[in-house]
Amino acid sequence: MSEKQRNAVDLSHHLSEFAKTLEGRPPPGSNVKDVCRLIFLSTEYFPIESITVEYLKPSAFPLKPTDAVPHGTVLGWIANVLTGKAADKIIHDWVGRVHKPAYNDWKTLIDVGSSSAWMTTISILLNPGDSFICDRYAYNAALLQGRARGMHAVAVATDMDGLSAVDLERVLAGWDEKARGFKRPRVIYTQGGIQNPTGLLITAQRKKDIYDVAVRYDLIIVEDDPYYFQQASAPYGSRTGPKKQTDEEWLDNLVPSFLRFDYEGRVIRLDTFSKTIGPGGRLGYYTGPPLILEKLAAFHQGFINFPSGIAQAVIGELLHRFETEGFIRWLRGLTAQYEMRRNWTIDALYKALDVRPKDDWSRALTAYAPSNGQMSEKFTKTASLMSFVPPDGGMFMWFNIHLHNHPRYKALARQTSPAAAKNQLSTELWTAIYDAGVTFRRGELFAVEDDEERAKAGEEDVFLRASFSSGPREEFGEGDGYIRHRAY
Ligand SMILES: Cc1ncc(COP(=O)(O)O)c(C=O)c1O
C-alpha cells in the first residue's frame, strides 16, 4: 500500500433500499477498522490428510452441576483461531501481497464462500428490478440468484480476451431506459482469473479498459474469482514448457486481478477456499471499500452469522502452518496438476478427432470427424463438428458445437423454429454423450439470453461445458476413443 494512493470514493448512492436498513455496525468481537475477521475442491486435491476429533462423553457433566470446565484448552484453541490477532491479519496481508489494491483503505471480511457472497453483495447493492452486466454466458448460479431476486442480467459481447470494453461502453452509452424497461446497470459481474464457463482469462489490458469504463460510468465491479490461482503456466502445446521461476515469481507473474487496477475502491472481490482447499469448508472472503464491507458485515450479523468455527479452526490452522510461502507452493503444485489434466483432455481430443487451427489469427481450434471414424449421422467430409479454445487454466472446457452443420438442422428449423431445432438436437446430443458415460453441462444453463433471443441474434450453435477436475488418466480418452469427464 502506497501513501500516494488515495482512499475509496464515496459509493453510498449505490446502496440498495435493503442495505439502507442495515446498520453498518461491526459484528460482535470484530474490529471493522480492519474488518477481516473470520478466516476456506470438488476435486481430488485436498491439502488435509486426516482430521481427528475427540468428543467428550455424554456424561461429561455430572447431573449435580459443578464449576469444573472439561477440556478448556481445546475449546480455547478454536476460539483463538477465530479471534486471535494473528488470524485477523492472515487474510488482509494475503490480499495485500497477492492483489495489491491501488487504494489505501480497502478491507477484507470472511464469508461462507462465494455463492453466498454474491447473494449478499447483490442484496446490498441492487433493488428488485435493477440489473447487472455480465458475459453472454456467465456462471449459472450467479444468474440464478440475480433472477430469483427480480434482477435483470444484461449481456455484453465477449471475445478471447474477455468481456468487451468497447461493447460495454456501447451498451451503457446507448442505454434507453424506456425501451429496456429498467435502469442502466450499475454493477458488472465477472471473474478476474479463469472464467466459468469458458476457461479463459481476461487479459490485464482488458481489465484496465473495463475498469476505465467503470470509472466513467460509475459502476461497481464484482469480481467473483475462485480460479484466480489456476492460471496455467503455458498455453496448450507450448514448446517451451513452464518457465523456471521461484514460487514468489510464479505468484507475481499471474495476470493481475481487477483489484490491482482499482484506484477508486469500486471493486468488490469475492475469494473462496473452495477450489484451493476444499468446497466443504464453506469459507471465503470479501475485499472491498470500507462502506460496502460494513454493510456486508451487518448483513452477516443479521442473516448469516459467521462461518463454522470448526471450518475456521481447520483451515485457519492450515494457513498458520503453511504460512504464506507454503500456501503459494501448495497453489502452484495444484495448478500444475490441473494444467496436466487440461493437456490430457486436449490430447484426447486430438486423438479422437481431426483437430485443426480455426484460422490464422486466433487460438481457437476446430474439430472435424476423423477420416476413419464412424458417425451415426451422415456429415459432409468438410463439415466441422465443433470448435473450442484451449483453456488458460482452471478446470473447464467450453465447446461450441456446430449444430448448423448437423444434417437435420436446416430441415428441422424450417419445420419448427431455429430455437426448437437447436433444442431438440442439443438434447439428443447431450443424451447420446451421457449414454456413452460422459456428462457435460449444457451451455443453455449459462446463457443470459433465452432460446428465442439467441436464435433471433443468429446464434445457431450450442455450447457444452466439460470439467476435467477429476478422474484417472485412462478416462481421458486413452484406449476407447471417448473423452470421459465427470462434469461438475
Ligand atoms: C464462478 C464461481 N463462483 C462461485 C463458485 C462457488 O464458490 P463457493 O463454493 O465458494 O460458494 C463457483 C463454483 O463452481 C464458481 O465457478
PDBQT file of the ligand as one rigid body, heavy atoms in Angstrom, charges set to zero:
ROOT
HETATM    1  C1  LIG A 501     -17.547 -18.526 -10.676  1.00  0.00    +0.000 C 
HETATM    2  C2  LIG A 501     -17.877 -19.288  -9.442  1.00  0.00    +0.000 A 
HETATM    3  N1  LIG A 501     -18.269 -18.617  -8.355  1.00  0.00    +0.000 NA
HETATM    4  C3  LIG A 501     -18.571 -19.265  -7.221  1.00  0.00    +0.000 A 
HETATM    5  C4  LIG A 501     -18.488 -20.643  -7.127  1.00  0.00    +0.000 A 
HETATM    6  C5  LIG A 501     -18.869 -21.310  -5.837  1.00  0.00    +0.000 C 
HETATM    7  O1  LIG A 501     -17.950 -20.986  -4.843  1.00  0.00    +0.000 OA
HETATM    8  P1  LIG A 501     -18.224 -21.367  -3.318  1.00  0.00    +0.000 P 
HETATM    9  O2  LIG A 501     -18.011 -22.848  -3.172  1.00  0.00    +0.000 OA
HETATM   10  O3  LIG A 501     -17.242 -20.572  -2.557  1.00  0.00    +0.000 OA
HETATM   11  O4  LIG A 501     -19.639 -20.997  -2.998  1.00  0.00    +0.000 OA
HETATM   12  C6  LIG A 501     -18.087 -21.380  -8.234  1.00  0.00    +0.000 A 
HETATM   13  C7  LIG A 501     -18.011 -22.850  -8.145  1.00  0.00    +0.000 C 
HETATM   14  O5  LIG A 501     -18.220 -23.588  -9.022  1.00  0.00    +0.000 OA
HETATM   15  C8  LIG A 501     -17.766 -20.686  -9.426  1.00  0.00    +0.000 A 
HETATM   16  O6  LIG A 501     -17.388 -21.339 -10.517  1.00  0.00    +0.000 OA
ENDROOT
TORSDOF 0
